[in-house]
Structures are given as C-alpha cells and as structure tokens.
Amino acid sequence: MTHIVIIGTGLAGYNLARELRKRPEEIELTLITRDDGAFYSKPMLSNGLAKQKQATDLPMGDADKMRADLKASILTHTAVTAIDRETQALQLDNGEQVKYDKLVIATGANPIRFPIDGDGSDDVLVVNNLDDYARFRTKLEEKTKVKSSAKSSVAIIGPGLIGCEFANDLAQAGHAVTVIGPDEAPMSTLLPTEVGRVLEKALSDLGVNWCLKLTTSAINKIATGYELVLSDGQTVQADLVLSAIGLRSDISLAEAAGLECQRGIVVDRTLQSSDENIYALGDCAEVEGLVLPFVMPLMNGARALAATLCGESTKVSYPAMPVLVKTPAMATVVSPPARDAQGEWELTKLDNGIKALFKDGERLLGFALLGDAVSEKQALTKELPSVLS
Ligand SMILES: Cc1cc2nc3c(=O)[nH]c(=O)nc-3n(C[C@H](O)[C@H](O)[C@H](O)COP(=O)(O)OP(=O)(O)OC[C@H]3O[C@@H](n4cnc5c(N)ncnc54)[C@H](O)[C@@H]3O)c2cc1C
C-alpha cells in the first residue's frame, strides 16, 4: 500500500487528507504536526473576539477525532527536522524516522519579524495559530483585569488585511486600537489608496486610531505596558503590541533538502516539487510563480493533488477567487489583478462604500468592493479571468 505522509495539519494538510479519503484507493496515511493536531479554521483567529470565541471554542475536532475520521496516523507535538530524499525518510525531533512513498509538505507560513530597538520589542505578539491566539486572549484579559474600569489598548503594527481585521475585531470588542504602518492607506497592496481611505474612515468611526506613513523605531517597556516610538518622533502607548506585517512561506525543510525554492516551494501545476516524490500545498507552495496564502487556492489544490497522488495526474486550476475581508465596519471584498496586469482602476463612490474596477479597456481584471458595492460581487466575479486556467 502506498504510504503518503503529510507534514502539517493546517487547512492544507487536513483538506488534502479529506480529499484522499473521499477516493476509493487504499492508502496508508500519516500526518505529522508540531502542534496539537486540532482541526480549526484559521480565518476565525482574526474575528474571534467580537464573536467571544476563546481558543478552546475554535477547534472542530481534536487529533483523536481526526485520526478516527481520516483513518490516519497523526503524530502531534512532533517536528520534522529533516527530509532525506535518498532514503525517502523524515527525521523527527524525537529521534525517530518515518519513511514515505510520497511526501506532501504543508508547513504553511511564518509571521515576518523585523528587529526593532527597545526592551519591549521581544514582547511583540503575533497571531498565526491557535496557541498564539490563546496567548493573545490571555494577555488581553489580564491587562483588562488590571485596568478594571477600561478595556485594554492594543497597538497593531501593519495596516494590511490581517491588521485591519484585528483592528475591527478589537475595536468592536471595546478595546482602544492604534494601527501603525508606512502605507498611505490601509491594505495598500490590495486596494488603491482612495479605496483604502474609505476603509480607514469606517474603522476610524469605530474608534480605530491610525498612524499611517510612519514606521515603529522602538518599543520600550513602561509601567502600564509599552511605549512605541514612531519614525516622526511621536509616541504611542499601549497595553499590548501585535505585529501583523505579513507572512513568509515556511520553506525551511524544503530548502535544507535541496528542493527548488523561491518565495515558496516551487511546484508545477500538479503541485510536484523538483523531487518527483515530494509535493507542496498551501501557504508554503509557489505554484507557477504564485504564492496565494488564502483558503480557496489550497482547497482547489487539495482536490487536484488527491487525484494526482492516487495516480491520476491532475493540474490545479484556480478560478477567480475574491477574498472577503472580515471588517464588518465596512464590508470589503477584493479580487486583486494579477501582478503584471496592465490596466487602470475606475472608481465609483457610493453613499455607503465604493466600487473599484481594475480594467484593461472593457476587460475586467480585478476589483475591490466596499460597503453597498459588495452586492455586485457575484456578477463581477463571473466577468473575471481565471487566476490559473
Ligand atoms: C489571522 C488570519 C486570518 C486569515 N483570514 C483569512 C480569510 O479570511 N480568508 C482566507 O482565505 N484566508 C485567510 N487567512 C489565510 C489562511 O488561513 C491560510 O492561507 C491557511 O490557513 C494556510 O493553511 P496551511 O495549512 O497552508 O498552513 P498552516 O495553517 O500554517 O499550517 C501549517 C502546519 O504545518 C505544521 N508544521 C510546520 N512546520 C512543521 C515541521 N517542521 N514539522 C511538523 N509540522 C510542521 C504546523 O504545526 C501546522 O500544523 C488568514 C490567516 C491568518 C493568520
């Protein structure tokens, strides 16, 4: 029986396992994860507060349930430390080895960290998994308890998609929020500036304070929490500091094993790496030059890869995949144009929101819909070209 080993039990690893088990082929399946193997929806991490979700409320199944559902061996709290491609074996941090016939790397992405001066910089929090979320929630509650009268304050470094989602969630839950970043307006890699400003205003109305066109030079500890020194010299005080400056594909194992890597683990349309027995899926994979760290691409990838691993070589295709940004203060959907797309943004202001269409002549290549414009999402998505056809 073919033994398929998946490194990672995030949405990529578990969705692939599910797709494999939908098929009739008999395979031996092993998943290895350095976390506890709970199955949860990572997008819930940035809107869990307003929904009053504790970290323990988020899992839809623990490792035992997943073992039973998937008829798989799941090694939890176990890190893969090396891939030996010659012997097709994985080295584990507990000293053991696991052999594979086919290996799938689904190690996700790690938060980008950058050095900041000051004795508080090591305390900066990130939220990229359930453990991070639990730590963040605990600290938030501890700080709020100490203050007794008011809710705690949070400085968020990074006004991108995830930073805006956390800002909305925290502000909605009653916390004082300041968002800091060098950008002209929020979500600058996905939204034209004028559109970003509409989101900025909606979040300001919710109480979010913005320090845009500024970077953080230092984070110092003070009696009540932290003082951030910004590039123009002004200071911001907060009980906690959360970094949301982006994620980088975790290519460490693949790189050390000599697999071709660029921004992610380089794979072809069948998600096969430069080693014919090794595949990559999810946030760690770079498919035809595209690193798409969202749920829809990995779901499409999981279906195609399950077929390929069972002997039906199948290329992944990506339709247009708009992303719903979880900012209830201003409903937002984006489908950014391809990086090399030629065209221009056309903006239409609405009483509540804005519609931005990226067009090459009459051809729609991308959009950003805010507020009332979100109702046009379905119709406009039909007009968009596929991301990978
Ligand atoms: C706060 C937040 C909100 C988001 N919201 C949205 C959203 O609204 N919509 C959307 O489409 N996308 C969203 N995303 C992105 C989406 O959640 C990710 O694209 C997706 O969850 C990635 O899944 P993954 O399985 O590739 O990686 P991960 O979930 O990171 O899983 C990686 C797995 O690999 C394991 N691992 C790593 N290295 C090793 C090792 N050496 N040995 C053993 N195990 C290892 C880890 O333990 C983990 O189990 C959000 C992301 C974040 C952080």
The ligand as an ORCA input file, in Angstrom:
! r2SCAN-3c Opt
* xyz 0 1
  C      -5.346     35.756     11.282
  C      -5.535     35.160      9.923
  C      -6.742     35.354      9.255
  C      -6.937     34.834      7.985
  N      -8.120     35.037      7.332
  C      -8.321     34.516      6.108
  C      -9.561     34.700      5.422
  O     -10.480     35.355      5.911
  N      -9.723     34.109      4.195
  C      -8.729     33.360      3.614
  O      -8.922     32.838      2.511
  N      -7.535     33.192      4.239
  C      -7.314     33.733      5.462
  N      -6.109     33.544      6.093
  C      -5.110     32.688      5.443
  C      -5.443     31.200      5.634
  O      -5.868     30.979      6.956
  C      -4.208     30.367      5.296
  O      -3.967     30.533      3.903
  C      -4.347     28.877      5.597
  O      -4.907     28.645      6.862
  C      -2.974     28.214      5.487
  O      -3.066     26.857      5.781
  P      -1.777     25.923      5.709
  O      -2.263     24.567      6.075
  O      -1.061     26.111      4.427
  O      -0.786     26.477      6.848
  P      -0.871     26.460      8.440
  O      -2.254     26.604      8.924
  O       0.131     27.458      8.900
  O      -0.394     25.004      8.863
  C       0.957     24.633      8.882
  C       1.084     23.317      9.628
  O       2.410     22.833      9.476
  C       2.916     22.398     10.724
  N       4.376     22.446     10.648
  C       5.154     23.454     10.181
  N       6.458     23.082     10.198
  C       6.492     21.825     10.683
  C       7.546     20.891     10.945
  N       8.820     21.191     10.676
  N       7.217     19.691     11.456
  C       5.925     19.362     11.724
  N       4.907     20.197     11.480
  C       5.186     21.403     10.967
  C       2.256     23.343     11.717
  O       2.275     22.814     13.015
  C       0.833     23.409     11.122
  O       0.103     22.271     11.523
  C      -5.891     34.066      7.362
  C      -4.670     33.893      8.031
  C      -4.486     34.429      9.301
  C      -3.173     34.241     10.003
*
